[in-house]
């Protein structure tokens, strides 16, 4: 189907080609295609960017040829067909319009009008928690997510980050399983554990939520707030390792043995966070000589020294992976 309109136009903008374009959109209407499918299919048919803009319903959908449906405004220079209620459909191609573009826009507009009436979008009476769950769901389409954001008063292209919290956090939130999802831009002061997702366009909130939940798995009493952006390679690594994989690591097993001594893991966390015995002792309000003796026991159990950067890196990695396992 990709670029079909250009191939038809290259032959001739005759009645047969026009009928094929009409049939294309008629099938979408008959099959009650989603608005996402309508926009994506139109882009494939046209071989260029296409979109649907319905501000009254909080919809601003667009797709480039071969790409996913996202949110965005009508591009400058696009061919546009207007409908009632401020709804507009558009196609935007480099260079002059194709001979069948007028026909495509007309049928695109008709299909959009029909499918908007039948689209499965959140109802206004849904409360904030239900709308937030829709915004964060990976199973709903861009149209449904855009509509839910509109009902929450959030523009689909506005920057937004999602927080995954264990405890009460200010902001619009919903309890998803055992974790509270919070829509935010700033990160508030919190008591308890928190995973901070990346700042993305609101339409991509589901991605920020997934990242926030991963960040939360790396949180601990010593590091209660973890930012996805600061995890680096540890972020995507969380999806690659099972609990059994982490459990089998010798360094993690050594930490499990050390954890039987009260305060040992907290001390090792402090060492990694500060980079020196004296600074770690100051953070923990202990004398550094006491720290030195305990660190010697830790080195003996781990099988490597902690006075060099390579040893502290290995310790930090083991500590983070242990958190990942314990917070699964």
Phi, psi and omega per residue, in radians:
X1 nan -0.421 -3.030
X2 -1.012 2.197 3.108
X3 1.247 0.300 -3.099
X4 -1.023 -0.703 -3.092
X5 -1.062 -0.720 3.138
X6 -1.152 -0.657 3.120
X7 -1.175 -0.719 3.082
X8 -1.110 -0.740 -3.123
X9 -1.144 -0.586 3.138
X10 -1.169 -0.473 3.085
X11 -1.356 -1.038 -3.140
X12 3.054 2.436 3.096
X13 -1.458 1.047 -3.057
X14 -1.669 -3.108 -3.076
X15 -1.082 -0.667 -3.110
X16 -1.102 -0.748 3.119
X17 -1.134 -0.707 3.122
X18 -1.093 -0.703 3.120
X19 -1.098 -0.656 3.128
X20 -1.150 -0.672 3.084
X21 -1.155 -0.765 3.110
X22 -1.051 -0.780 3.138
X23 -1.094 -0.611 3.120
X24 -1.034 -0.868 -3.121
X25 -1.301 -0.555 3.080
X26 -1.071 -0.665 3.111
X27 -1.134 -0.697 3.104
X28 -1.081 -0.697 3.125
X29 -1.180 -0.810 -3.115
X30 -1.060 -0.675 -3.120
X31 -1.448 0.037 -3.116
X32 0.896 0.892 -3.130
X33 -1.060 2.666 3.060
X34 -1.255 2.838 3.099
X35 -1.123 -0.600 3.061
X36 -1.044 -0.811 -3.130
X37 -1.126 -0.649 3.112
X38 -1.065 -0.845 -3.111
X39 -1.175 -0.785 -3.131
X40 -1.117 -0.753 -3.130
X41 -1.169 -0.669 3.108
X42 -1.115 -0.693 3.098
X43 -1.100 -0.720 3.110
X44 -1.143 -0.746 3.128
X45 -1.069 -0.808 -3.076
X46 -1.340 -0.425 -3.089
X47 1.324 0.400 -3.141
X48 -2.741 -3.074 3.124
X49 -1.143 2.518 3.094
X50 -2.572 2.724 -3.108
X51 -2.830 2.957 3.130
X52 -2.317 2.192 -3.109
X53 -2.122 1.976 3.138
X54 -2.311 1.377 -3.013
X55 -1.059 -0.550 3.137
X56 -1.138 -0.385 3.128
X57 -1.925 0.150 3.103
X58 1.263 0.453 -3.089
X59 -1.949 2.251 3.048
X60 -2.549 1.370 -2.994
X61 -1.732 2.522 3.094
X62 -2.633 2.701 3.075
X63 -2.587 2.431 2.991
X64 -1.665 2.755 -3.109
X65 -0.938 2.105 3.119
X66 1.398 0.034 -3.095
X67 -1.894 3.062 3.136
X68 -1.364 2.909 3.046
X69 -1.432 2.238 3.128
X70 -2.260 -3.012 3.094
X71 -1.872 2.538 3.107
X72 3.043 2.779 -3.104
X73 -1.321 3.018 3.060
X74 -1.247 2.175 -3.105
X75 -1.179 2.649 3.039
X76 -1.156 2.344 3.111
X77 1.521 0.036 3.137
X78 -1.295 2.637 2.963
X79 -1.360 2.224 -2.976
X80 -2.186 2.508 2.970
X81 -2.212 2.166 -3.080
X82 -1.627 2.529 3.058
X83 -2.085 -3.124 3.097
X84 -1.183 2.700 3.069
X85 1.292 0.346 3.118
X86 1.389 0.131 3.138
X87 -1.333 2.403 3.097
X88 -2.391 2.487 2.965
X89 -2.008 2.688 -3.075
X90 -2.646 2.733 2.916
X91 -2.303 2.562 -3.094
X92 -2.413 1.912 3.132
X93 -2.118 2.599 3.045
X94 -1.190 2.475 3.137
X95 1.460 -2.953 -3.073
X96 -1.250 2.758 3.102
X97 -1.078 2.633 3.031
X98 -1.356 2.694 -3.098
X99 -0.982 -0.515 -3.098
X100 -1.682 0.149 -3.100
X101 -1.094 -0.685 3.124
X102 -1.082 -0.755 3.100
X103 -1.097 -0.760 3.140
X104 -1.065 -0.809 -3.134
X105 -1.091 -0.681 3.131
X106 -1.100 -0.840 -3.121
X107 -1.268 -0.572 3.037
X108 -1.054 -0.778 -3.140
X109 -1.122 -0.756 3.128
X110 -1.095 -0.808 3.134
X111 -1.089 -0.716 3.130
X112 -1.086 -0.738 3.139
X113 -1.067 -0.748 -3.124
X114 -1.217 -0.820 -3.053
X115 -1.270 -0.465 3.038
X116 -1.098 -0.587 3.120
X117 -1.208 -0.517 -3.048
X118 -1.884 0.014 -3.052
X119 -1.150 2.494 3.136
X120 -1.541 1.644 -3.126
X121 -2.138 2.759 -3.133
X122 -1.043 2.543 3.129
X123 -1.546 2.602 -3.088
X124 -1.024 -0.467 -3.088
X125 -1.343 -0.104 3.076
X126 -1.147 2.394 3.114
X127 -1.387 3.011 -3.107
X128 -0.938 -0.840 -3.107
X129 -1.010 -0.745 3.138
X130 -1.155 -0.689 3.114
X131 -1.153 -0.700 3.115
X132 -1.097 -0.704 3.091
X133 -1.080 -0.662 3.080
X134 -1.136 -0.731 3.134
X135 -1.065 -0.606 -3.055
X136 -1.600 -0.207 -3.070
X137 -1.238 2.355 3.084
X138 -1.474 -0.154 -3.064
X139 -1.621 -0.196 3.140
X140 -1.625 2.796 3.140
X141 -1.434 2.998 3.131
X142 -1.080 -0.625 -3.133
X143 -1.104 -0.814 3.135
X144 -1.103 -0.732 3.135
X145 -1.149 -0.708 3.129
X146 -1.110 -0.732 3.126
X147 -1.126 -0.735 3.114
X148 -1.098 -0.726 3.084
X149 -1.072 -0.710 3.120
X150 -1.047 -0.765 -3.137
X151 -1.209 -0.399 3.053
X152 -1.495 -0.078 -3.125
X153 1.397 0.447 -3.104
X154 -2.042 2.193 3.092
X155 -1.212 2.427 -3.054
X156 -1.112 -0.417 -3.127
X157 -1.734 -0.016 -3.119
X158 -1.242 2.550 3.116
X159 -1.188 2.414 -3.088
X160 -2.686 2.470 2.984
X161 -2.155 2.668 3.133
X162 -1.944 2.395 3.113
X163 -1.878 2.462 3.023
X164 -1.924 1.984 -2.972
X165 -2.123 2.546 2.915
X166 -1.968 1.626 -3.033
X167 2.315 3.109 -3.122
X168 -1.447 2.289 3.119
X169 -2.321 2.337 3.115
X170 -1.072 2.551 3.088
X171 2.160 2.989 3.114
X172 -1.248 2.192 -2.995
X173 -2.556 2.889 3.060
X174 -2.580 2.491 3.092
X175 -1.464 2.049 3.137
X176 -1.995 1.813 -3.006
X177 1.166 -2.165 3.135
X178 -1.791 0.115 -3.085
X179 -2.074 2.420 3.105
X180 -1.613 2.188 3.076
X181 -1.655 2.258 -3.095
X182 -2.168 2.226 3.056
X183 -1.537 2.201 -3.032
X184 -2.716 2.904 2.947
X185 -1.978 -0.858 3.051
X186 -1.567 2.726 3.098
X187 -1.758 1.965 -3.074
X188 -1.322 2.860 2.991
X189 -1.216 2.293 -3.065
X190 -2.316 2.793 2.983
X191 -2.013 2.079 -3.070
X192 2.073 -3.039 -3.090
X193 -1.539 2.565 -3.065
X194 -2.616 2.311 2.976
X195 -1.889 2.288 -3.044
X196 -1.892 2.012 3.105
X197 -1.362 2.896 -3.129
X198 -1.258 2.713 3.086
X199 -1.398 1.981 -3.075
X200 -2.318 2.900 2.963
X201 -0.983 2.476 -3.043
X202 -0.950 -0.541 -3.123
X203 -1.123 -0.338 3.119
X204 -1.765 0.449 -3.097
X205 -1.038 -0.557 3.140
X206 -1.081 -0.616 3.101
X207 -1.209 -0.713 3.111
X208 -1.138 -0.661 3.123
X209 -1.130 -0.767 3.111
X210 -1.060 -0.759 3.131
X211 -1.163 -0.664 3.139
X212 -1.122 -0.707 3.117
X213 -1.130 -0.665 3.085
X214 -1.136 -0.765 3.117
X215 -1.037 -0.684 3.139
X216 -1.068 -0.567 -3.139
X217 -1.158 -0.340 3.119
X218 -1.656 -0.004 -3.118
X219 -1.350 2.712 3.112
X220 -2.632 3.082 3.086
X221 -1.087 -0.608 3.130
X222 -1.352 -0.451 3.115
X223 -2.359 1.368 -3.011
X224 -1.261 -0.381 -3.129
X225 -2.058 2.128 -3.126
X226 -2.167 2.244 3.129
X227 -1.690 2.335 3.113
X228 -0.991 -0.747 -3.081
X229 -1.075 -0.445 -3.091
X230 -1.593 -0.093 -3.128
X231 -1.339 -0.458 -3.116
X232 1.039 -2.290 -3.092
X233 -1.181 -0.322 3.130
X234 -1.176 -0.434 -3.128
X235 -1.101 -1.136 3.128
X236 -1.133 -0.380 3.134
X237 -1.122 -0.465 -3.106
X238 -1.047 -0.584 -3.128
X239 -1.445 -0.180 -3.091
X240 -1.654 -0.390 -3.051
X241 -1.876 2.297 3.037
X242 -1.524 2.927 3.085
X243 -1.014 -0.675 -3.142
X244 -1.154 -0.650 3.109
X245 -1.054 -0.812 -3.120
X246 -1.192 -0.706 -3.119
X247 -1.019 -0.542 -3.059
X248 -1.443 -0.168 -3.078
X249 -1.244 2.264 -3.114
X250 -1.024 -0.688 -3.123
X251 -1.148 -0.650 3.109
X252 -1.191 -0.691 3.102
X253 -1.102 -0.673 3.102
X254 -1.119 -0.698 3.090
X255 -1.128 -0.642 3.100
X256 -1.058 -0.678 3.108
X257 -1.193 -0.689 3.129
X258 -1.198 -0.471 -3.092
X259 -1.141 -0.270 3.113
X260 -1.244 -0.312 3.080
X261 -1.553 2.073 -3.060
X262 -0.963 2.299 3.056
X263 1.424 -0.073 -3.071
X264 -1.158 -0.821 -3.129
X265 -1.123 -0.678 3.096
X266 -1.068 -0.698 3.128
X267 -1.154 -0.751 -3.140
X268 -1.163 -0.658 3.042
X269 -1.031 -0.770 -3.119
X270 -1.130 -0.667 3.105
X271 -1.079 -0.780 3.134
X272 -1.163 -0.633 -3.099
X273 -1.249 -0.603 -3.046
X274 -1.739 -0.514 3.118
X275 1.509 0.003 3.117
X276 -2.626 2.690 -3.126
X277 -1.165 -0.754 -3.108
X278 -1.112 -0.746 -3.140
X279 -1.185 -0.694 3.105
X280 -1.109 -0.712 3.112
X281 -1.088 -0.694 3.124
X282 -1.131 -0.711 3.113
X283 -1.093 -0.667 -3.081
X284 -1.601 0.001 3.132
X285 1.029 0.826 3.101
X286 -2.266 2.792 3.090
X287 -1.348 2.461 -3.037
X288 -1.157 -0.426 3.113
X289 -1.160 -0.632 3.069
X290 -1.140 -0.702 3.116
X291 -1.082 -0.711 -3.095
X292 -1.072 -0.733 -3.139
X293 -1.152 -0.725 -3.138
X294 -1.212 -0.642 3.112
X295 -1.139 -0.585 3.093
X296 -1.094 -0.691 3.092
X297 -1.164 -0.672 3.113
X298 -1.115 -0.733 3.134
X299 -1.105 -0.662 3.129
X300 -1.131 -0.693 -3.137
X301 -1.272 -0.639 -3.094
X302 -1.357 -0.572 -3.133
X303 1.544 0.239 3.078
X304 -2.654 2.747 -3.094
X305 -1.405 2.729 -3.127
X306 -2.027 0.165 -3.113
X307 -1.565 -0.049 3.102
X308 -2.089 2.786 -3.078
X309 -1.067 -0.651 -3.112
X310 -1.124 -0.675 3.120
X311 -1.204 -0.708 3.127
X312 -1.203 -0.581 3.072
X313 -1.126 -0.773 3.132
X314 -1.091 -0.703 3.092
X315 -1.115 -0.783 -3.113
X316 -1.088 -0.729 3.123
X317 -1.080 -0.774 3.133
X318 -1.120 -0.702 3.114
X319 -1.105 -0.754 -3.126
X320 -1.160 -0.711 3.133
X321 -1.186 -0.576 3.087
X322 -1.150 -0.698 3.061
X323 -1.074 -0.766 -3.139
X324 -0.995 -0.759 3.117
X325 -1.145 -0.820 -3.045
X326 -1.219 -0.429 -3.120
X327 -1.769 0.292 -3.101
X328 -1.068 nan nan
